[in-house]
Amino acid sequence: MMKSAQTSSFDPIGPDELETIGKAFLDELQRRALPRKSEEAEALAAKLINAYQSGIRDDLGLSIVAGLS
């Protein structure tokens, strides 16, 4: 039985993935000298999570996305 597209697209973020996203997030915060608790930081975190869920899974790809905001 084939999985539906909806079922196979659900891909929870695990500890390793969270670490990858978190590294890109912290690197970009440092580069921009932004505080972690700021609207810009929240927007950046959301952007990185969306990028990850869209299929950008590597450090370089996430770093590029982070730098585009």
C-alpha positions in Angstrom: 0.0 0.0 0.0 1.4 3.4 -1.0 1.6 6.2 1.5 -0.3 9.3 0.6 1.6 12.5 -0.1 0.2 14.0 3.1 1.5 11.1 5.2 5.0 11.1 3.7 5.3 14.9 4.0 5.0 14.8 7.8 8.6 14.9 8.9 9.0 15.8 12.6 12.1 17.7 13.6 14.3 15.5 15.8 17.2 16.4 18.1 19.8 16.2 15.3 17.8 18.3 13.0 17.0 20.8 15.7 20.8 21.1 16.4 21.4 21.9 12.7 18.7 24.5 12.6 19.8 26.0 15.9 23.4 26.3 14.7 22.4 28.2 11.6 20.1 30.4 13.8 22.8 31.2 16.4 25.5 31.8 13.7 23.2 34.3 12.0 22.2 36.0 15.3 25.9 36.5 16.0 26.6 37.8 12.5 23.9 40.4 12.8 24.5 41.1 16.5 20.9 40.4 17.2 19.5 39.5 20.7 17.9 36.1 20.9 14.7 37.6 22.3 13.8 40.0 19.5 11.2 40.1 16.7 14.0 39.7 14.2 15.2 36.5 15.9 11.7 35.1 16.0 11.3 35.8 12.3 14.6 34.2 11.5 13.8 31.1 13.6 10.4 30.7 11.7 12.2 31.2 8.4 14.8 28.5 9.2 12.1 26.0 10.3 10.1 26.6 7.2 13.1 26.2 5.0 14.0 22.9 6.8 10.4 21.7 6.3 10.6 22.7 2.6 13.6 20.4 2.1 16.6 22.5 2.9 18.4 20.2 5.2 22.2 21.0 5.1 24.2 23.6 7.0 25.1 25.6 3.9 21.6 25.8 2.6 20.2 26.9 6.0 23.0 29.5 6.3 22.1 30.9 2.9 18.4 31.1 3.9 19.3 32.8 7.2 21.5 35.4 5.4 18.7 36.3 2.9 16.4 38.0 5.3 
